[in-house]
């Protein structure tokens, strides 16, 4: 099949990327991602919520102890998902359609093999891993039950599900990407009480893990069936023979964007661990308040991330096709939308902080801690969205080095050292200022870099 005939079969994508009014294109690409991101937050809370209904600290501990391992999935997701989707969109813009297919095959089988390896290593090394996670004789069986389904069996579908959604999104099919993701989320929320609670199968934490595993399998199946149904109208392929056409340059382009995104995720895990360790000496109330504040913080964070990821295919495509003016318009429109959204959310969070914390736990001590934490955190929303947008543009343009600089500056240069300094100067209450100061600095840095990119690229 020729490249020309392939393109004739994708008129909707061509119109979306090249001719649709920029505001409409940005909203069509971004809104489904924002909505699915918010649903994902709800899905991430479901296991904790329903297991918590058992009032059994051992079952709750199992979910908490395995969380760092499932969080590490994102390092693989970013490696192949972000890297491959960026390369696919840029190749689409350059009308290198055979390279798009090759990249998609590399993403699929890279995620597949990585998921199998992740699962195999965690299974073979489960004894030292469980010890490293902090299990003891009391929590061992429950933790193994939850890990069996979420990691030993579940690593492959969890990773493959996310990477496939990235690839579908790279072609502009954000609605299908969101449907696939949300189908798994809603199924998990539906199955959780049936598998976990005494009136159902009464499996406890293991039931939560089984629900998560089945939900990710269904989401994977959705994307696989979608690729088969759209065959001839999509460049996504699972044909292993396509890998023969893979070149060193393509791999370098994919990993050049994917590796910085993966490193950023691992550094986020490190930063969260250090923050929790500084909070722990102040007791259970402080820990609970910080945890609730962080969960509430993920809402504006996911909205910002949704917009930054949503415009990536549009930016990549128009950058590669040479339409730099349209690329600039997309970036500026997205920036205006998310800055306004974050300003509104900042006001809502600042005024409503006590009620928001109390909705999770009605304790005066926790509400007192959480209100002070959340009001500091919300001051950084506008800076956070600007930072995220800048990193999204770097990834879209294949500027992995810039994204890596931001990842290193965010955690190793700024946030983690600031946690130590601020906790020493202003114990406990200084901790939320570390990410705020970090985002202010990075947003200024991001705006300067975006201005330079747009000035240089639009006039080339």
N, C-alpha and C positions, 0 to 999 in steps of 0.2 A: 504494500500500500504506500502510495506516495505521500510526501509531506503535504502537498497541496490538497489532495483528497481528504487527508486527515483533518485539515483545518476547516474544510467545507462542512464537516460533520459537527463542528463546534461553533456555530454562529452566535449562540447565546454568550459563550465565554468571550468571543472576540468583541461583541458589543459591550459587555460588562467592562472589560479591561481597556478598550480603546475609545468608545463613543458615549457611553452612559454618562450623564452629568455626574461630576465628581461627588457631590454630596450624596446622591442616590447610591452610587457605587460603594462609597465608604460605609454607609449605613447598611446596605445589603450584605456586605462582607463581614461587618463587625458585630451587628446586633445578635445574630444567631450564636456567635462565639461568646458574647457577654452573657446571654441567657443561659447557655449550656454551662458556662463557668459558675454561675450562681447556683444552678442545679447541682453541679459537682460539689460545691460547698455543703449543700444540704445532704448529699450522698455521703460525704466524708464524716458528717456528724451522726449519721444514722446508726452505725455500729456502736458508737459510744453511747448514744441515747438509749437504744433498746437493751444493750447489755447492762447499762446502768439501772434499768428497771428491775433487774434481778436482785438488786441490793446485795450483791456478792462482790466484795473487794478483790477476790482472787480472779474472777472472770473479767472484771474491769482492768486489772493489772495486765492480763494477757494481751488485751487489745493495745494497751499503752506500750508494753514492752516490745511488741512486734512493729510498732509504727516506724521506727528509724529504718527498718529493712524495706518496708513498702515505700517509704519516702525515697529510698535509693533507686527505685525503679525509674524515677524522673531523670536520673543521670543518663540512663540508656534512652529514655524517651526523647530527651533533648538532643542527644548525640545523633540519632537517626531522624527523628521527627523534624526538628528545627533545621538541621543541616540539609536533609533531602528536600524538604518543602521549599526552602530558599532556592536551591539549585534547580528544582523543577520549574518554579515560576520564572526564574531568569532565562532558562532555556525556552520556555514558552514564548516569552517576549522576543527572543532572538530567532524564533521559529525553527529551533533545532529540536524537532519533535522526536527524533529517534533517541536523542540524548535524554529527553524527558522520560521516555519509556525505560531506558537503561537505569536512570536514577531511581525510578520508582521500584524497579526490581531489586536494586541494591538496598533500598530502604526496607522493603518487605523481608528479604532474606537476612539482612543484617539484624533486624529486630527479632526475627524468628530464631536465629542461631544464638543471639545474645540472651533471649529469654530462656532458651534451653540450658545454656551454660550457667546463667544465674540460678536457675532452679536446681541444677545438678550440684553446683558448689555448695549451696545452702543446705541441700539434703545430706551430702557427704560430710560436711563440716558442721552439722547441726549441734553437736555436743559443745565444742568451743564457742560457737556462735551464741547459743542459748546462755552460756556462762557470761559472755561479753555483754549481752543485753541486760543482765542483772537478774536472771531467774534464780529461784531457790527451790527447795524441796516442796514448798507450799504452792508455788505458781507454775512449776514445771509442766505438769500434765495439761493444764488449761492453755498455757502458752504454745505448747507443741500442737494442740488441737487447732488453735487459730492459725498457726504458722503452716500447718500441713496444707490447708486449703488456699491460703492467701499467697504463700511463697513457693512451697514445694510443688504443688500442682498449678498454682495461680500466677506465677511470674510470667509465663509465656503469654497467656491471653491478656493479662494486664498491660504488658508492654506493647504487644502487637496491636491491641485496640487503639491505644493513643497514637502510635506511629501511623497507622492507617488513616486516622482522622486528620492528621497533619497533611498527609499526601492528598486526600480528597479536597481539603481546604485550599491547597496550592493551586488547584485548577479553578478556584472560584466557587466551588460547590459547598459553601459554608453551611447551608441549610441541611444538606445530607450529613455533613460532618457532625453537626449538632444533634441531629436526630439519632445517629448511631451512638453518640456519647450519652445522650439523655435516656435512650432506651435502656441502657445498662444501669444508669443511675436509678431510674424509677423502678425497674425490676428488683434491684437490690433493696430499696426501701420497702417494697411490697413483701419480699421474701424474709427480710430480717425478723419481724415478729413471729412469723410462722416457724422458723427454724430455731429461734433463740428462746422464746418464752415458754413457760410450763404448759400453757394451754395448747401449744403446738407440738413440735418435736422435742422441745426442751433440751437442745444441744448446747446452750450457753454460748461462749465465745467461739467454739468450733462451728456452731450454726451460723454465726456472723461471717466467719471465713468462707463457709460453703456458699452462702448467699452471694458474697462478693465474687467468688470463683465463677458461679453459674452466670452472674450478670455480665462479667467480662467476656465470657464465652459467647453469650448472645450478641453483645456488641461487635465482637470479632466476626461472627457469622453474618451480621448485617452488612459489614463492609465488604466481605468476600462475595456475598450474593450481589451486592450493588455493583461491584466490578464486573461480575459476569453479565448482569442485565445490561449494563451500559457499554459492554464490549463493542468497539467500533465508534463509540462516542466519548471515549476517555483514553487518556494516555497512560493510565495506571495499569500495570501488568504484573502478574505473578509468574510469568513464564521464565523459568530458570535459564533458558537459552539466551535470554536477553543479557545475562551477565557476561557472556563472551565478548560483548562490545564495550565493556567497562574499561576505561582508561585510567591511568595514574592521575592525570589532570582532573578527571571527574571526581575521583576519590578525594584528592587533595582539596577541591572546592567544597565538597560536602563536609569533610571533617574539619576544614578550616572554620566553618560556621558552627558545626555541631559540637566540637570539643570545648570551645569557650562556653557555650550554653550549658554543657554538662558540668564543667568545672564550677560555674556559677551556682548550680543546684547543690553540689557537694559543699560548697562554701556556705550556702544558706543553712544546711544541716548543722555545720560546725558552729555558725553564729547562734542558732537557736539553742543548741546544747549549752554553750557558754552562758547565754542569757538565763536559762533555767537553773544552771548551777549557782549563779549569783543570787537568784531569787530564793532558792531553797532554804538558806539559813534563816529566813524571816518567817518561816512556818507555812502551814498548809493554806491559810487564808491568802497569803501573798502569792503563793504558787497558783492557787485557783483563780485569783484576780488577774494575774498576768496571763494565764492560759485563756481566760474568757476574753480579755482585751485583744489578744493575738488573733483569736477566732473572729472577732468582730472586725479586726483590721484586714482580714483576708477578703472581705466584701469589696471595699474600694480597690484593693490590690487586684482582684480578679477582674473588676470592671476596666481598670487601666490596662491590664494585660490583654483583655479581650479586644480592646480597640487597637493596641499596638500589634497584636498578632493578626487582627482582621485586615489591616491595611497592607500587611507584608506582601501578599500575592500581587496587589495592585501596584505597589512601589517597585517590586522586583520586575514585573512584566514591563512597565513603562520605562524603567531604567534600561533594561536590555533592548527594548525596541527603539530607544532613542527619543522618546517623548518625555523629556525631562521637565517640561513645563507642567504637564499633567501630574507627574510624580510629585512636584513641589506643591501643587494645589491639593493633592490628596493628603500630604503630610500636614499642611497648615490647617486644613479643614478638620482633620482628626484632632489636632492639637487644641483648636478652639472648643470642640465638643467636649473633650475629656477634662480640660481645665475648668470649664463651666460646671460640669457634673461634679468634679471634685470640690469645687467651692461650695456647692449646695450640700454635699455630703459632710464637709467639714463643719458647717454650721449645725446641721442635724446632729452630728456626733457630739459636738461640744455642748450643745444645750441638752441633749437627751442622754448623755453618758450615764447618769445614775439609774435611769429607768432601763436602759439597755443592759447594764450589768445585772440589775435586780431580776430581769427576765430569766437569766440563767440560774441565779442563786440568790435567794432572799436572806442575805446576811449583812448586817450593817458594816461589819469589819471588811468583808469582801467588796461591798459596794463602795466603801471609802477608798480602799486601795485602787480598785478598778477604775473609779471615776477619775482619779488623778493620772493613772496610766493612760487611759483612753483619750483624755483631753490633750495630753502632750502628743500622742500618736497622731491625732486627727489634724494637727497643725502641719503635718508633712504630706498630706494627701496630694496637694497641687504639685509639689516638687516630685513626689513619687511618680505621678502619671507622666510628667515631662521626661524623667529619667527612663521610664519603661518605653516611651515612644522612641527616644533616641536609640536605645538598644535594639528595638524592633527594626528601625531603619537600617542600622548597621548590619543586622542579620539578613535583611531583605536584599541589601546591595552586595552581600558576600564579604563584608568587611569584618571578618572574624577577629582580626587583631584588635580592632577598636572595641568590640564587645568583650574580649578577654581583658583589656585594660580596665573597662568599667567593672567587670566582675571582681578583679583583684583589688581595685580601689575601694569598691563597696565594702568588702569584708576585711581583707587583710591589712589594707592601709588605713581605713577610716573606722568602720563600725566596731570591729573587735577591739582594737586599741582604745577606742573611746569608751567601750563598756568597762574596761579596767580603770581608766582614769576617772570617769564620771561616778562609778560606784565607790571609788575612794574619796572623791570630793563630796559627793552627795549620795550616801548609801541608799540603795534600793530605788529611791525616787529619781535618781539621776539616770537610771538605766534606759527609760523610754526616750531620753534626749539623744542617745547615741544614733539610732536610725534616723531621727529628725535631722540632726546636723549632717549626717551622711547624705541624705536625699537633697538637702539644700545645696551642698557642694556639687553633687553629681548632676543635678538639674541645670545648674549654671554651666558646668562643663559640657553637658549634652547640648544645650542651646547654642553655645559657641561652635561646637563641632557640626551641628545641623546647619547653622548659617553658612559655615565654610563649605560644607558639602553642596548645599543648594546653590550657592554663589558660583562654585566651580563647575558643577554639573549642568546647571541650566544654561550656562553660557558656552558650553563646549559644543 
